[in-house]
Amino acid sequence: MAETGFFRGEGGHVWELDLPLTESFARREQEGGLVRVNEDGSAFQGEAEEPEAPGTEPAARPSKSASKKDWVAYAVSQGADEAEAESQTRDELAEAYGDTEPQ
């Protein structure tokens, strides 16, 4: 049986899709049109990851063309609420958190 994941589309409906995503769905996810969620629509936490060791370097600012997942992680590392960051598109996140360098 194929592995599946749940994704919220632009209209708010939660869809169960086969993983890995097809090229078309993967592109929509990267553009922010699909957001991975739990079956009940709550924010997806992903696979259990090792907690970051204290004193490690803060997340590096991703390139503008990086995936939405990378931008959400960066926004959260900068103090953003994870659910709020997940609700934004990749381009909105890049605009809000991308130009943090002094002029």
MIDO-416013 format. One record per residue (C-alpha): residue in one letter; y negated, z negated, x negated. Coordinates in Angstrom, 1 decimal. Each point is the difference from the previous one (the first is absolute). Example, Ala and Ser with C-alpha at 12.3 -4.5 7.8 and 13.67 -1.06 7.14 Angstrom:
<rs>
+---+--------+--------+--------+
: r :     c2 :     c3 :     c1 :
+---+--------+--------+--------+
: A :    4.5 :   -7.8 :  -12.3 :
: S :   -3.4 :    0.7 :   -1.4 :
+---+--------+--------+--------+
</rs>
This chain:
<rs>
+---+--------+--------+--------+
: r :     c2 :     c3 :     c1 :
+---+--------+--------+--------+
: M :    0.0 :    0.0 :    0.0 :
: A :   -3.4 :    0.9 :   -1.3 :
: E :   -2.5 :   -2.6 :   -0.9 :
: T :   -3.0 :   -0.1 :    2.3 :
: G :   -3.5 :   -1.5 :    0.1 :
: F :   -2.6 :   -0.7 :    2.6 :
: F :   -3.4 :    1.7 :   -0.1 :
: R :   -3.1 :   -0.3 :    2.1 :
: G :   -1.7 :    3.3 :    0.7 :
: E :   -3.7 :    0.7 :    0.6 :
: G :    0.5 :   -0.6 :    3.8 :
: G :    1.4 :   -3.4 :   -0.6 :
: H :    3.6 :    0.8 :    1.0 :
: V :    2.8 :   -1.3 :   -2.3 :
: W :    2.6 :    2.5 :   -1.0 :
: E :    3.4 :   -0.5 :   -1.7 :
: L :    0.3 :    2.7 :   -2.7 :
: D :    2.8 :    0.9 :   -2.5 :
: L :   -0.7 :   -1.0 :   -3.6 :
: P :   -0.9 :    1.5 :   -2.3 :
: L :   -2.7 :    1.6 :    2.1 :
: T :   -0.2 :    3.8 :    0.3 :
: E :   -2.7 :    1.7 :   -2.0 :
: S :   -2.2 :    0.3 :    3.1 :
: F :    0.3 :   -3.7 :    1.0 :
: A :   -0.4 :   -1.1 :   -3.6 :
: R :   -3.3 :    2.0 :   -0.2 :
: R :   -1.2 :   -1.6 :    3.2 :
: E :    0.8 :   -3.4 :   -1.4 :
: Q :   -1.9 :    0.7 :   -3.2 :
: E :   -3.0 :    1.1 :    2.1 :
: G :    0.1 :   -3.1 :    2.1 :
: G :    1.3 :    1.6 :    3.2 :
: L :    3.2 :   -2.0 :   -0.1 :
: V :    0.3 :   -3.7 :   -1.0 :
: R :    3.3 :   -1.7 :   -0.7 :
: V :    0.5 :   -3.0 :    2.3 :
: N :    2.8 :   -2.3 :    1.1 :
: E :    1.9 :    1.0 :    3.2 :
: D :   -2.3 :   -2.3 :    2.1 :
: G :   -3.1 :    1.8 :   -1.5 :
: S :   -1.0 :   -2.9 :   -2.3 :
: A :   -1.1 :    0.8 :   -3.6 :
: F :    2.9 :    1.1 :   -2.2 :
: Q :    0.5 :   -2.3 :   -3.0 :
: G :    2.3 :    2.3 :   -1.9 :
: E :    2.9 :   -0.9 :   -2.2 :
: A :   -0.1 :   -3.5 :   -1.5 :
: E :   -1.9 :    0.3 :   -3.3 :
: E :   -0.3 :   -2.3 :   -2.9 :
: P :   -3.1 :   -2.2 :    0.4 :
: E :   -2.7 :    0.9 :   -2.5 :
: A :   -0.1 :   -2.5 :   -2.8 :
: P :   -3.2 :   -2.1 :   -0.2 :
: G :   -2.5 :    1.4 :   -2.5 :
: T :    1.2 :    3.6 :    0.3 :
: E :   -2.6 :    2.8 :    0.0 :
: P :   -1.5 :    0.9 :    3.3 :
: A :    1.1 :    3.2 :    1.6 :
: A :   -1.6 :    3.1 :   -1.6 :
: R :   -2.1 :    2.1 :    2.4 :
: P :    2.2 :    3.0 :    1.1 :
: S :   -1.2 :    3.6 :   -0.3 :
: K :   -1.6 :    1.4 :    3.1 :
: S :    3.1 :    2.1 :    0.7 :
: A :    2.4 :   -2.9 :   -0.3 :
: S :    2.2 :   -0.9 :    2.9 :
: K :   -1.2 :   -2.1 :    2.9 :
: K :    2.5 :   -2.7 :   -1.1 :
: D :   -1.7 :   -0.2 :   -3.4 :
: W :   -3.4 :   -0.3 :    1.6 :
: V :    1.1 :   -2.7 :    2.4 :
: A :    1.5 :   -2.0 :   -2.9 :
: Y :   -3.3 :    0.4 :   -1.9 :
: A :   -2.1 :   -1.0 :    3.0 :
: V :    2.1 :   -3.1 :    0.6 :
: S :   -0.3 :   -0.9 :   -3.7 :
: Q :   -3.8 :    0.2 :    0.4 :
: G :    0.1 :   -2.5 :    2.9 :
: A :    0.5 :    2.3 :    3.0 :
: D :    2.1 :   -1.1 :    3.0 :
: E :    3.3 :    1.9 :   -0.2 :
: A :    0.2 :    0.9 :    3.7 :
: E :   -3.6 :    1.2 :   -0.1 :
: A :    0.7 :    2.1 :   -3.1 :
: E :    3.1 :    1.5 :    1.6 :
: S :   -2.0 :    1.0 :    3.0 :
: Q :   -2.4 :    2.1 :   -2.2 :
: T :    0.7 :    3.5 :   -1.3 :
: R :    0.5 :    0.6 :   -3.7 :
: D :   -3.4 :    1.7 :   -0.1 :
: E :   -1.7 :   -2.9 :    1.7 :
: L :    1.6 :   -2.4 :   -2.5 :
: A :   -1.0 :    2.2 :   -3.0 :
: E :   -3.6 :    0.1 :    1.3 :
: A :   -0.2 :   -3.7 :    0.5 :
: Y :    1.8 :   -1.1 :   -3.2 :
: G :   -0.2 :    3.0 :   -2.3 :
: D :   -3.4 :   -0.3 :   -1.5 :
: T :    0.0 :   -3.5 :   -1.4 :
: E :   -1.1 :    0.9 :   -3.4 :
: P :   -3.6 :   -0.9 :   -1.1 :
: Q :   -2.4 :    2.9 :    0.0 :
+---+--------+--------+--------+
</rs>
